[in-house]
Structure formats: C-alpha cells, structure tokens
Amino acid sequence: MKTLFVNVKCNLGQAYKVASQIVELDGVSEVYSISGEYDLLVKCYLSKDRDEGRFVIESIQKVAGVQDTSTIIAFNAFN
C-alpha cells in the first residue's frame, strides 16, 4: 500500500461539504479539518499499482468546492 496525505484548500464556506464528499472516495481513509493555509488534510491508502497523481487529479481535485491541493507521499511509517 502507498500512503498519501493531501492538503485541500476549499472555496470559502465549502470545507464541510467538500469533506463529506472526499471521505466517500475509494482510497480515502480519513479527512481532518485543519487550521492554516489549507482547510482539510486527507489521509489516503492506495494499492501499489494505483497512480497517485491520477488519483489526486481525477478524484480529489474534481470534487466541487476544491480550490487547490498539495500532496505528500509517505515513504515509511514508524510504530
């Protein structure tokens, strides 16, 4: 599995509506409302054969109310 964290900037007043749509996408594990430059932090788990860029562009960025994204690809998890 590949782990991604996607920061999402929403149109004003749209964060909760956007979060409720993003959390339903296949591959999305959790969606957090956050403070700062972005409104949401999306934690995703994708299969090794799934294209990360295509997932962000064709799934997350196409949700109505999404203004901008920034993606972090995680290499390892330390427990």
C-alpha distances in whole Angstrom, upper triangle without the diagonal:
4,7,10,13,16,20,22,26,27,31,33,33,30,28,28,28,25,23,24,23,19,18,19,16,13,10,12,12,15,18,21,24,25,28,29,28,25,26,22,19,16,13,10,6,6,5,5,9,9,12,11,15,16,14,16,19,19,18,19,21,23,24,27,28,26,27,25,21,20,16,15,12,11,10,11,11,15,16
4,7,10,13,16,19,23,25,28,31,31,28,25,26,26,23,21,23,21,18,17,18,16,14,10,12,12,15,17,19,22,23,25,26,25,22,23,20,16,14,11,8,6,5,6,6,9,9,10,9,12,14,12,13,16,17,16,16,19,21,22,25,26,23,24,22,18,16,13,11,8,7,8,9,11,14,16
4,7,10,13,16,20,22,26,28,28,25,22,23,24,21,19,20,20,16,15,17,15,13,10,10,10,12,14,16,19,19,22,22,22,19,20,16,13,10,7,6,5,6,9,10,13,11,12,9,13,14,12,12,16,17,16,15,18,20,20,24,24,21,22,20,16,14,11,9,6,5,8,9,9,13,15
4,6,10,12,16,19,22,25,25,22,20,21,21,18,16,19,18,14,14,16,14,13,10,9,10,11,12,14,16,16,19,19,18,16,17,13,10,8,6,5,6,8,11,12,14,12,11,8,10,13,10,10,13,15,13,12,14,17,17,21,21,17,19,16,12,10,7,6,5,6,9,11,12,15,17
4,7,10,13,16,20,22,22,20,17,18,19,16,14,17,17,13,13,16,14,14,11,10,10,10,10,11,13,13,15,15,15,12,13,10,7,6,5,6,9,11,15,16,18,15,14,11,12,15,12,10,14,16,14,12,14,17,17,19,19,15,17,14,10,8,6,5,6,8,11,13,13,16,18
4,6,10,12,16,18,19,17,14,16,17,13,12,15,14,11,12,15,13,14,12,10,11,11,9,10,12,12,14,14,13,10,11,8,6,5,7,8,11,13,16,17,19,16,14,11,11,13,11,8,11,13,12,9,10,14,13,16,15,12,13,10,7,6,4,6,9,11,14,16,16,20,21
4,7,10,14,15,17,15,12,14,16,12,12,15,15,12,13,16,15,17,15,13,14,12,10,10,10,9,11,10,9,6,7,6,5,6,9,11,15,16,20,21,22,19,18,14,14,16,14,11,13,15,14,10,11,14,14,15,14,10,11,8,5,5,6,8,11,13,17,19,19,21,23
4,6,10,12,13,11,9,12,13,9,9,13,13,10,12,15,14,17,16,13,15,13,10,10,10,10,11,11,9,6,6,5,6,8,11,13,16,18,21,23,24,20,19,15,14,16,14,10,12,14,12,9,9,12,11,12,10,7,7,6,5,7,9,12,15,17,21,22,22,25,26
4,7,9,11,10,8,12,12,10,11,14,14,13,15,18,17,20,19,17,18,16,13,12,10,10,11,10,7,5,5,7,9,11,15,17,20,21,25,27,27,24,22,18,17,18,17,13,14,16,15,11,10,13,12,12,9,6,5,5,6,9,12,14,18,20,24,26,25,28,30
4,6,8,6,6,9,9,7,9,12,12,12,14,17,17,20,20,17,19,17,13,13,11,12,12,12,10,8,6,8,11,13,16,18,22,23,27,28,29,25,23,20,19,20,18,15,15,16,15,11,10,12,10,9,6,5,5,7,9,12,15,18,21,23,27,29,28,31,32
4,6,6,7,11,10,9,12,14,14,14,17,19,19,23,23,21,22,20,17,16,14,15,15,14,12,11,9,12,15,16,20,22,25,26,30,32,32,28,26,23,22,22,21,17,17,18,17,14,12,13,11,9,5,6,6,9,12,15,18,21,24,27,30,32,32,35,36
4,6,7,10,11,11,13,15,16,17,19,21,22,25,26,23,24,21,18,17,14,14,14,14,13,11,10,13,16,18,22,24,28,29,33,35,35,31,30,27,25,26,24,21,21,22,20,17,16,17,14,12,8,10,9,12,15,18,21,23,27,29,33,34,33,36,37
4,6,8,8,10,12,13,15,16,18,20,21,25,25,22,23,20,17,16,13,14,14,15,15,13,10,13,16,18,22,24,27,29,33,35,35,32,31,28,27,27,25,22,22,23,21,18,17,17,15,12,9,11,12,15,17,20,22,25,28,30,33,35,34,36,37
4,6,5,6,9,10,11,12,14,16,17,21,22,19,20,18,14,14,12,14,15,16,15,12,9,11,14,15,19,21,24,26,29,32,32,28,27,24,24,23,21,19,19,19,17,14,14,14,11,9,6,8,10,13,15,18,20,23,25,27,31,32,31,34,35
4,6,5,6,9,10,10,12,15,16,19,19,16,17,14,11,10,8,10,12,13,13,10,6,7,11,12,16,18,21,23,27,29,30,26,26,23,22,22,20,17,18,19,16,13,13,14,11,10,8,8,10,12,13,16,18,20,23,24,28,29,28,30,31
4,5,5,6,9,10,11,13,15,18,19,16,16,13,10,10,8,11,13,16,16,13,9,9,12,13,16,18,21,24,27,30,31,27,27,24,24,24,21,19,20,20,17,14,15,16,12,12,10,11,14,15,16,18,20,22,24,25,29,30,28,31,31
4,6,5,7,9,10,12,14,17,19,16,17,15,12,13,11,15,17,19,18,15,12,11,14,14,17,19,22,23,27,29,30,26,26,23,23,22,20,18,19,18,15,13,14,14,10,9,8,10,13,15,16,19,20,23,25,27,30,31,30,33,33
4,5,5,6,9,10,11,15,16,13,15,13,10,11,11,13,16,17,16,13,10,9,12,11,14,16,19,20,24,26,27,23,22,20,19,19,16,14,15,15,12,9,10,10,7,7,6,7,10,12,13,16,17,19,22,23,27,28,27,30,31
4,5,5,6,9,10,14,14,11,12,10,6,8,8,11,14,16,16,12,9,7,9,9,12,13,17,19,22,25,26,22,22,19,20,19,16,14,16,16,13,10,12,13,9,11,10,10,13,14,13,16,16,18,20,21,25,26,25,27,28
4,6,6,7,10,13,14,11,12,11,9,11,11,15,18,20,20,16,13,11,13,11,14,15,18,19,23,26,26,23,23,21,22,21,17,16,18,17,14,12,14,14,10,11,11,12,16,17,17,19,19,21,23,24,27,28,27,29,29
4,6,6,7,11,13,10,13,12,10,13,13,17,20,21,20,17,14,12,13,12,14,14,17,18,21,24,24,20,21,19,19,18,15,14,15,14,10,9,11,11,7,9,10,11,14,16,15,18,18,20,22,23,27,28,27,30,30
4,5,5,9,10,7,10,9,8,11,12,15,18,19,19,15,13,10,11,8,10,10,13,15,18,21,21,18,18,15,16,15,12,11,13,12,8,7,10,10,7,10,11,10,13,14,13,15,15,17,18,20,23,24,23,26,27
4,6,8,9,6,7,6,6,10,12,15,18,20,20,16,14,11,11,8,9,10,12,14,17,20,21,18,19,17,18,17,14,13,16,15,11,10,13,14,11,13,14,13,17,17,15,17,16,18,18,19,23,23,22,25,25
4,7,9,7,9,10,10,13,15,19,22,24,24,20,17,14,14,11,12,11,13,14,17,20,21,17,19,17,18,17,14,14,16,14,11,11,14,13,11,14,15,15,19,19,18,19,19,20,21,22,25,25,24,27,27
4,6,6,9,10,11,14,17,19,23,24,23,19,18,15,14,11,11,9,11,11,14,17,17,14,15,14,15,13,10,11,13,11,7,8,12,11,10,13,15,14,18,17,16,17,16,18,18,19,22,23,23,26,27
4,6,8,11,13,17,19,22,25,26,26,22,21,17,16,12,12,9,9,9,11,14,14,11,13,13,15,13,10,12,14,12,9,10,14,14,13,17,19,17,21,20,18,19,17,18,17,18,21,22,21,25,25
4,6,9,12,15,18,20,24,25,24,20,20,16,14,10,9,5,5,6,8,12,12,10,12,10,13,12,9,11,14,13,10,11,14,15,15,18,20,18,20,19,16,17,14,15,14,15,17,18,18,21,22
4,6,8,11,14,17,20,21,21,17,16,13,11,7,6,4,6,8,12,15,16,13,14,12,14,14,10,11,14,13,10,10,13,15,13,17,17,16,18,17,15,15,13,14,14,15,17,18,17,20,21
4,7,10,14,16,20,21,22,18,17,13,11,8,5,5,7,10,13,16,18,15,17,15,17,17,14,14,17,17,14,13,17,18,16,20,20,18,21,20,17,17,15,15,15,14,17,17,15,18,18
4,7,10,13,16,18,19,16,14,10,8,6,5,7,10,13,16,19,21,18,19,17,19,19,15,15,18,18,15,13,16,18,16,19,18,17,19,18,16,16,15,15,15,15,18,18,16,19,19
4,7,9,13,15,16,12,10,7,6,5,6,9,12,15,19,21,23,20,20,17,18,19,16,14,17,18,14,12,15,16,14,16,15,14,16,16,14,14,14,15,16,16,20,20,18,21,21
4,6,10,12,14,11,8,5,5,6,8,12,15,18,22,24,26,23,23,20,21,22,19,17,19,20,17,14,17,19,16,18,16,15,17,16,14,15,15,15,17,17,21,21,19,21,21
4,7,10,12,9,6,5,6,9,12,15,18,21,25,27,29,26,25,22,22,23,20,18,20,22,19,15,17,19,16,17,15,14,15,15,14,15,16,17,19,20,24,24,22,24,24
4,7,9,7,5,5,7,10,13,16,20,22,26,28,30,27,26,22,23,24,22,19,21,23,21,17,18,21,18,19,16,15,15,15,14,14,15,16,19,19,23,23,21,23,24
4,7,7,6,8,10,13,16,19,23,26,29,31,33,30,28,25,25,27,24,21,23,25,23,19,20,22,20,21,17,16,16,15,15,15,17,17,21,21,25,25,24,25,26
4,6,7,10,11,15,17,20,24,26,30,31,33,30,28,24,24,26,24,21,22,25,23,19,19,22,21,21,18,16,15,14,13,13,16,16,20,21,24,25,24,26,27
4,7,10,11,14,17,20,23,25,29,30,31,28,26,22,21,24,22,19,20,23,21,18,17,20,19,19,16,14,12,10,11,11,14,15,19,20,24,25,25,27,29
4,6,8,11,14,17,20,22,26,27,28,25,23,20,19,21,19,16,17,19,18,14,14,17,15,16,13,11,10,8,8,9,12,13,17,19,22,24,23,25,27
4,7,10,14,16,20,22,26,28,29,26,24,21,20,22,19,16,18,20,17,14,14,16,14,14,11,10,10,10,10,11,14,15,19,20,24,25,24,26,27
4,6,10,13,16,19,22,24,26,22,22,18,18,19,17,14,16,18,15,11,13,15,13,14,12,10,11,11,9,11,12,13,16,17,21,22,21,23,24
4,7,10,13,16,20,21,23,20,19,16,17,18,15,13,16,17,15,12,13,16,15,16,15,12,14,12,10,10,10,10,13,14,18,18,17,20,21
4,6,10,13,16,18,20,17,17,13,14,16,12,11,14,15,12,9,12,15,13,16,15,12,14,13,10,10,9,10,12,13,16,17,16,19,20
4,7,10,14,16,18,15,16,12,15,16,13,12,15,16,14,12,15,17,16,19,18,16,18,16,13,12,10,10,10,10,14,14,13,16,17
4,6,10,12,14,12,12,10,12,13,10,10,14,14,12,11,14,16,16,19,19,17,19,17,14,13,10,10,10,10,13,14,13,17,18
4,7,9,12,10,12,10,13,14,11,12,16,16,14,13,17,19,18,22,23,20,22,20,17,16,13,12,10,10,12,13,12,16,17
4,6,8,6,8,8,11,11,9,11,14,14,12,13,16,18,18,22,23,21,23,21,17,17,13,13,11,11,13,14,15,18,20
4,5,5,9,9,13,13,11,14,17,16,15,17,19,21,21,25,27,24,26,24,21,20,17,16,13,13,14,15,16,19,21
4,6,8,9,13,13,12,15,17,17,17,18,21,22,24,27,29,26,27,25,22,20,17,16,12,13,12,14,16,19,21
4,7,9,12,12,11,15,16,16,16,18,20,21,23,27,28,26,27,25,22,21,18,18,15,16,16,17,19,23,25
4,6,9,8,8,11,13,12,12,14,17,18,19,23,25,22,24,22,19,18,15,16,13,15,16,18,19,23,25
4,6,5,6,9,10,10,11,13,14,16,18,22,23,20,21,19,16,16,13,14,12,14,15,18,20,24,26
4,6,5,6,9,10,10,11,12,15,16,20,21,18,19,16,13,12,9,10,9,11,13,16,18,22,24
4,5,5,6,8,10,10,10,13,15,18,19,16,17,14,11,11,9,11,10,14,16,19,21,25,27
4,6,5,6,8,9,10,11,14,17,19,16,17,15,13,14,12,14,14,17,19,22,23,27,29
4,6,5,5,7,9,10,12,16,17,14,16,14,12,13,11,13,13,15,18,20,21,25,27
4,6,6,5,6,9,10,14,14,11,13,11,8,9,8,11,12,15,17,20,21,25,27
4,6,6,5,7,10,13,14,11,12,10,9,11,11,14,15,18,21,23,25,28,30
4,6,6,6,9,12,14,12,14,13,12,14,14,17,17,20,23,25,26,30,32
4,6,6,7,11,13,11,13,13,12,14,13,16,16,19,22,24,25,28,30
4,5,6,9,10,8,10,10,8,11,11,14,15,18,21,23,23,27,28
4,6,8,9,6,8,7,7,10,11,15,17,20,23,25,26,29,31
4,6,9,7,10,10,11,14,15,18,20,23,26,28,29,32,34
4,6,6,9,11,11,15,16,19,21,23,26,28,28,32,33
4,6,9,11,13,17,18,22,24,26,30,32,32,35,36
4,6,9,12,15,17,21,23,26,29,31,31,34,35
4,6,8,12,14,17,20,22,26,28,28,31,33
4,7,11,14,17,20,23,27,29,29,32,34
4,7,10,14,17,20,23,26,26,29,31
4,7,10,13,16,19,22,23,26,28
4,7,10,13,16,19,20,23,25
4,7,10,13,16,17,20,22
4,6,10,12,13,16,19
4,7,10,11,15,18
4,6,8,11,14
4,7,10,13
4,6,10
4,6
4
